[in-house]
Amino acid sequence: MVTEHMDPVGRPMQRVWASESYMCRVIDVTRQRRPSPQTLSVLSALAAEPARWRYGYDLGVQLDLKSGSLYPILVRLADRGLLESSWEPGPAGKPPRHLYRLSAQGLAEAATVPPVRARSPRAATRRQRLSEA
C-alpha cells in the first residue's frame, strides 16, 4: 500500500510504502528426523528387557556412551513419551538415582527400529589404545 504525504499547498511530498503483513508465532512445530545411532542403541538396549528398570550409568557402560551423550538422549526419549522414568532414593548420604524403562509407546517404537550394527573391532582397538596411553 502506498501512502502519499501532502504539503500545505496540496502537492505530494513523499511516497511511503507500507506493508500490510501479519506476523504470528508458530506454536507447535515438530520435526521428525531419523534417530541417531546412539539413540537407536539406547532403544535397543532397553528393548532387550523392556520391563526392567535401568540406571543411566549402567546403560552408559553397556553402550560405551559418555554421560554428555547418554543423558540428553534419555531426556529426549522421556519427553517424547518413549520412556518411563522414576527416582530411586539413594543410600544414606548419597543422592537419589534416576531409573528408566521403555513405555508401551517406546516398545512399539523400538520394534520398528532396525537392529543396531555392532561397532567395528578396529574402533574398539583404537579406543583401548587411547585409554592405555
C-alpha positions as CSV (number, residue, x, y, z in Angstrom):
1,M,0.0,0.0,0.0
2,V,1.3,3.4,-0.9
3,T,0.6,6.5,1.3
4,E,1.3,9.9,0.0
5,H,2.0,12.8,2.3
6,M,0.9,16.2,1.1
7,D,2.5,19.6,1.7
8,P,0.3,22.6,2.9
9,V,-0.4,23.5,-0.8
10,G,-1.7,20.0,-1.6
11,R,1.2,18.7,-3.6
12,P,2.6,15.2,-2.9
13,M,5.8,15.4,-0.7
14,Q,6.9,11.8,-0.5
15,R,5.7,8.4,-1.0
16,V,5.7,6.0,1.9
17,W,5.5,2.3,1.2
18,A,3.6,0.5,3.9
19,S,3.4,-3.3,4.2
20,E,0.3,-4.9,5.4
21,S,1.6,-8.0,6.8
22,Y,0.8,-10.1,9.8
23,M,3.4,-11.8,11.8
24,C,2.4,-14.7,14.1
25,R,4.1,-17.2,16.3
26,V,4.0,-20.8,15.3
27,I,3.3,-22.7,18.4
28,D,3.6,-26.3,17.7
29,V,6.3,-27.2,15.3
30,T,7.6,-30.8,15.4
31,R,10.4,-32.2,13.3
32,Q,10.7,-35.8,12.6
33,R,14.3,-36.7,12.0
34,R,16.0,-40.0,11.8
35,P,17.2,-41.1,15.2
36,S,21.0,-41.1,15.7
37,P,22.9,-44.4,16.0
38,Q,23.4,-43.7,19.7
39,T,19.6,-43.2,20.2
40,L,19.0,-46.5,18.3
41,S,21.4,-48.3,20.6
42,V,19.7,-46.9,23.7
43,L,16.3,-48.1,22.4
44,S,17.7,-51.5,21.5
45,A,19.3,-52.0,24.9
46,L,16.1,-51.0,26.7
47,A,14.0,-53.2,24.4
48,A,16.1,-56.3,25.3
49,E,14.4,-56.3,28.7
50,P,11.5,-53.9,28.5
51,A,10.1,-54.5,31.9
52,R,13.4,-53.9,33.7
53,W,14.2,-50.5,35.2
54,R,17.7,-49.4,34.2
55,Y,20.2,-46.9,35.6
56,G,21.6,-44.4,33.1
57,Y,25.1,-45.2,34.3
58,D,24.6,-48.9,33.6
59,L,23.3,-48.1,30.1
60,G,26.3,-45.8,29.5
61,V,28.7,-48.6,30.5
62,Q,26.9,-51.2,28.4
63,L,26.7,-49.0,25.3
64,D,30.1,-47.2,25.8
65,L,28.4,-43.8,25.7
66,K,29.6,-40.9,27.8
67,S,27.1,-39.1,30.1
68,G,27.1,-36.0,27.8
69,S,25.6,-38.1,25.0
70,L,23.5,-40.6,27.0
71,Y,21.5,-38.3,29.4
72,P,20.3,-35.9,26.7
73,I,19.1,-38.9,24.7
74,L,17.3,-40.3,27.7
75,V,15.7,-36.9,28.4
76,R,14.5,-36.5,24.8
77,L,13.1,-40.1,24.8
78,A,11.3,-39.4,28.1
79,D,9.9,-36.1,26.8
80,R,8.5,-37.9,23.7
81,G,6.8,-40.4,25.9
82,L,9.0,-43.3,24.8
83,L,10.5,-43.9,28.3
84,E,9.1,-44.0,31.8
85,S,11.4,-42.5,34.4
86,S,11.5,-42.8,38.1
87,W,13.6,-41.7,41.1
88,E,15.0,-44.3,43.4
89,P,16.1,-43.0,46.8
90,G,19.8,-43.4,47.3
91,P,21.5,-44.9,50.3
92,A,22.2,-42.7,53.3
93,G,24.4,-39.8,52.2
94,K,24.1,-40.4,48.5
95,P,21.7,-38.7,46.0
96,P,18.7,-40.4,44.5
97,R,19.2,-42.2,41.2
98,H,17.1,-42.0,38.1
99,L,15.7,-45.2,36.6
100,Y,14.5,-45.7,33.0
101,R,12.5,-48.2,31.1
102,L,10.5,-48.3,27.8
103,S,6.9,-47.2,27.9
104,A,4.3,-49.0,25.8
105,Q,4.8,-46.4,23.1
106,G,8.6,-46.8,23.4
107,L,8.3,-50.5,23.0
108,A,6.2,-50.1,19.8
109,E,8.8,-47.6,18.5
110,A,11.7,-49.9,19.4
111,A,10.0,-52.7,17.4
112,T,10.3,-50.5,14.2
113,V,13.9,-49.7,14.8
114,P,16.4,-51.6,12.6
115,P,19.0,-53.7,14.5
116,V,22.0,-51.7,15.7
117,R,25.2,-52.5,13.9
118,A,28.0,-53.6,16.2
119,R,31.0,-51.3,16.4
120,S,33.9,-52.4,14.3
121,P,36.8,-54.2,16.1
122,R,39.2,-51.6,14.8
123,A,37.3,-48.8,16.6
124,A,37.3,-50.9,19.8
125,T,41.1,-51.4,19.5
126,R,41.7,-47.7,18.9
127,R,39.6,-46.8,22.0
128,Q,41.6,-49.4,24.0
129,R,45.0,-47.9,22.8
130,L,43.8,-44.4,23.6
131,S,42.7,-45.4,27.2
132,E,46.1,-47.1,27.8
133,A,48.1,-44.1,26.7
